[in-house]
Amino acid sequence: MNIKGSSAYLYPRIYPLHTLEENQIPPPMVRCLYERFSDSGAYVI
């Protein structure tokens, strides 16, 4: 597996649903890192 492939495997991207605006489809994807998570957030992996 190359570096790009292993990076996507170790740090998948997620959709934060709690920041979704009414007219924003789909929400922007962010890396799945501890610092990006919120206790009151909802996410799709």
N, C-alpha and C positions, 0 to 999 in steps of 0.2 A: 504494500500500500504506500502511495506517495504521501508527501507532507500535506498537501491540500485535502486528500481523502481522509487522512487520519485526523486532521483538524476538524473536519465536519463530523466525524464519528465521535470524537471526544467532547466537542462543544457544539451540539446541535443548535439550530435556530428555533426560536419559539415565537408565538404570537401572543403579546400581552393584550388580553381582551378588556381589562379594566381601564385602559387608556384610549379605547376606541371612540372616535368621534361619530356623530350621527351619519355623516355623509362619507365616511372613510372606509372603503372596502377595497382590498383587504388591509388589515392593520400592518404597519411595518414590522418586519421580523427583527429580533435581537438575538444575540448570542446567549446561550443558556449558562449564565454565570451567577454565582451566589449574590454578587453585588447588584444584579439586575432584578432580583426577585423582591416582591413586597409581600408582607404578611397578609394584607387585605386584597391582593391581586388575584386575577383569574388568568390562566395561561393555557394555550394549546401547543402541544409538542408535535 
